[in-house]
């Protein structure tokens, strides 16, 4: 099994949001969540004023994306799906492979998860959807990648996970799509943490400054939880 992430940014055209949300929540997302190996799927709205305004992300085994069942979803779209997708103002689809998964030492998964968050085939419980996502994507030249990864593991992640409400950090490498090469997906309880002195101290260090001088492409987005998909096709909750 290869742990991965399907990460899709989209933007409906003005005046077409009701149809866009109904299609996503009752057809598009549930059809993907129903595939074996897709463990959870959620939708988030932009909390940073940037576009695209909507993010859908799925935790999955990357092998799912090579199956005939998944290809059929893309190749034999319904009339409604074809109409909605052709009318989107933008669509940015990315596939990532998991590199690292960091949980704070004192963090335990929720004890009372709904049925669609039961443990997966490998016994690890799927985490409940976080209220806030910070998605930080960065490219550095290959010769600087070892130093970049060392900074993340030895300084950056420990400093962030010392902050109240910083739930989890997963790091990925891009396998398909047009985006910076490495993604850090941070799960956070409250965006107020970004205004604290502790956060500013954690993100303003000599080592970070040294690493950031090597960056050739970057992206920073903040999203707030909107809903989660259900396999039944019932409205997302």
C-alpha positions in Angstrom: 0.0 0.0 0.0 1.2 3.5 -0.8 -0.4 6.2 1.4 -1.4 9.2 -0.5 -3.6 12.3 -0.9 -5.9 13.4 -3.7 -6.0 17.2 -3.4 -8.4 19.1 -5.7 -8.9 22.9 -5.8 -11.8 24.2 -7.7 -13.7 27.4 -8.3 -17.3 27.7 -9.6 -18.3 30.6 -11.8 -20.2 33.4 -10.1 -23.9 32.5 -9.6 -23.5 28.8 -10.0 -22.5 27.8 -6.5 -25.7 25.9 -5.5 -25.4 23.5 -8.4 -21.7 23.1 -7.8 -22.2 22.2 -4.1 -25.1 19.8 -4.7 -23.1 18.0 -7.4 -20.0 17.7 -5.2 -21.8 16.6 -2.1 -24.3 14.1 -3.5 -22.5 12.7 -6.6 -18.8 13.5 -7.2 -17.4 13.1 -3.7 -19.5 10.1 -2.6 -18.6 8.2 -5.7 -14.9 8.4 -4.9 -15.4 7.7 -1.2 -17.2 4.5 -2.2 -14.1 3.1 -3.9 -12.1 0.5 -1.8 -8.9 2.2 -0.6 -10.4 5.7 -0.3 -10.7 6.1 3.5 -12.1 9.6 3.9 -13.0 12.7 1.9 -13.7 16.2 3.0 -14.4 19.7 1.6 -12.9 22.9 2.8 -13.5 26.5 1.9 -10.8 29.1 1.6 -10.2 31.1 4.8 -7.5 33.3 3.3 -9.5 35.2 0.7 -7.6 33.5 -2.1 -8.8 31.5 -5.1 -9.6 28.8 -5.9 -12.0 29.0 -3.0 -12.8 25.3 -2.5 -10.6 22.3 -1.6 -11.7 18.6 -1.6 -9.2 16.1 -0.2 -9.2 12.4 0.1 -6.9 10.1 2.1 -6.3 7.0 0.0 -4.1 4.2 -1.2 -2.6 5.6 -4.4 -3.2 2.3 -6.1 -6.9 3.2 -6.2 -6.1 5.8 -8.9 -4.9 3.1 -11.2 -8.0 0.9 -11.0 -10.6 0.4 -13.7 -13.3 1.6 -11.2 -11.6 4.9 -10.7 -10.9 5.4 -14.4 -14.5 4.7 -15.1 -15.5 7.5 -12.9 -13.4 9.9 -14.9 -14.1 8.4 -18.4 -17.8 7.9 -18.1 -19.0 11.0 -16.4 -22.7 11.7 -15.9 -24.3 14.5 -17.9 -24.5 16.6 -14.8 -20.9 16.1 -13.9 -19.8 17.0 -17.4 -21.9 20.1 -17.4 -20.7 21.3 -13.9 -17.0 20.5 -14.7 -17.1 22.3 -18.0 -18.5 25.4 -16.3 -15.8 25.6 -13.6 -13.7 28.8 -13.5 -10.7 26.7 -12.4 -9.8 23.1 -11.5 -6.4 22.1 -10.0 -6.0 18.4 -9.3 -2.9 17.1 -7.5 -1.8 13.7 -6.3 0.7 13.3 -3.5 2.5 10.5 -1.9 3.0 10.5 1.9 6.5 11.1 3.2 6.0 11.6 6.9 3.1 11.7 9.4 3.7 13.7 12.7 1.3 13.7 15.6 2.1 15.7 18.9 3.1 13.3 21.6 0.1 14.2 23.7 -2.4 13.8 20.8 -4.7 10.8 20.7 -7.3 10.1 18.0 -10.9 11.0 19.0 -12.6 8.2 21.0 -16.0 8.7 19.4 -15.6 8.7 15.6 -18.6 8.2 13.3 -18.8 5.0 11.3 -17.1 6.5 8.3 -14.0 7.1 10.5 -13.6 3.6 11.8 -10.1 2.1 11.7 -8.8 1.3 8.2 -7.5 -2.1 7.0 -4.2 -1.5 8.8 -5.7 -0.8 12.2 -4.9 3.0 12.4 -8.0 5.1 13.1 -8.8 7.8 10.6 -8.6 11.2 12.2 -11.8 13.4 12.4 -11.7 16.2 10.0 -9.7 19.2 11.4 -11.4 22.6 11.7 -8.5 24.4 9.9 -5.9 23.3 7.3 -2.7 25.1 6.6 -1.4 23.8 3.3 2.2 24.8 2.7 3.8 23.8 -0.6 7.5 24.4 -1.4 10.1 23.5 -4.0 13.8 23.6 -3.4 16.6 22.5 -5.7 17.5 18.8 -5.4 20.8 19.5 -3.8 19.1 21.4 -1.0 16.4 18.8 -0.3 18.3 16.9 2.5 18.7 20.2 4.4 15.1 21.1 3.8 13.9 17.8 5.2 16.2 18.0 8.2 14.9 21.4 9.1 11.3 20.2 8.9 11.9 17.2 11.1 14.4 18.6 13.6 13.1 22.1 14.1 10.0 23.2 12.3 7.5 20.4 13.1 8.6 20.1 16.8 8.2 23.9 17.2 4.7 23.9 15.6 3.5 20.9 17.6 4.4 22.7 20.8 1.7 25.2 20.0 -1.8 24.7 21.5 -4.2 23.2 19.1 -1.7 22.0 16.5 -3.0 18.6 15.8 -1.0 16.9 13.1 1.4 17.5 10.2 1.7 15.3 7.2 4.3 15.8 4.6 3.9 14.7 1.0 5.8 14.7 -2.3 3.9 15.6 -5.6 3.3 12.7 -7.9 0.9 14.3 -10.4 -0.2 17.9 -11.0 1.3 21.4 -11.4 2.4 22.6 -7.9 5.4 23.0 -5.7 7.1 19.6 -5.1 6.6 19.2 -1.3 3.4 19.7 0.6 3.0 20.1 4.4 -0.6 19.7 5.4 -1.1 21.0 9.0 -4.2 20.3 11.0 -5.1 23.0 13.4 -8.0 23.7 15.9 -8.1 27.5 15.7 -6.7 30.1 13.3 -6.0 32.4 16.2 -2.8 30.6 16.7 -1.3 32.4 13.7 -1.5 35.7 15.7 0.4 34.5 18.7 3.9 35.4 19.7 4.7 31.6 20.0 3.7 31.0 16.4 5.8 34.0 15.2 8.8 32.7 17.2 8.3 29.2 15.7 8.4 30.5 12.2 11.1 33.1 12.5 14.4 31.3 13.2 17.9 31.5 11.7 17.6 27.9 10.3 14.3 28.7 8.7 15.7 31.8 7.1 18.6 29.8 5.7 16.2 27.2 4.2 13.8 29.7 2.7 16.7 31.3 0.8 16.9 28.1 -1.2 13.1 28.0 -2.1 12.3 28.3 -5.8 8.5 28.0 -5.6 6.0 28.2 -2.7 2.3 28.4 -1.9 0.5 29.0 1.4 -3.2 28.4 1.8 -5.5 28.3 4.8 -8.9 26.5 4.6 -11.8 26.0 7.0 -13.8 22.8 7.3 -17.0 22.7 5.2 -18.3 19.1 5.3 -17.4 15.4 4.8 -18.6 13.0 2.1 -20.8 10.0 2.7 -20.9 7.0 0.5 -24.7 6.8 0.3 -25.0 9.9 -1.8 -26.9 11.6 1.0 -26.0 15.3 1.6 -22.5 15.7 3.0 -22.4 16.6 6.7 
